[in-house]
Amino acid sequence: MTLEFPNRSRSFDEVRNAVRFVGHDGMFEVRFFIEADALTKSEPDLRGTEMVEMKSLSAFDALRASIHDVARRAYSSNRRDSYTLTAADFR
């Protein structure tokens, strides 16, 4: 099966400082986290604030297609049930 993203929902996980989204491979759910630093310019003084959440979610929405492509690539090389994507994954 192929990894798909039928559910467009995403949320911000303050503990991980990352955006959480879900993919599906058939009936299997695959959780993804993309670090806020991979989505926004690193601003240490904003860490853990609403501004980071807002900027991260906005950037995720703008970059959704390329984020899904990177998530598919990560999943195809090593199938697990959870991934954390970092800035290095987008180079």
ABEGO torsion letter per residue (X at the ends): XBBBBABABBBBBAAAGBBBBBBBBEABBBBBBBBAAAABBBBAAABGBAAAAAAAAAAAAAAAAAAAAAAAAAAAABBBABBBBBAAAAX
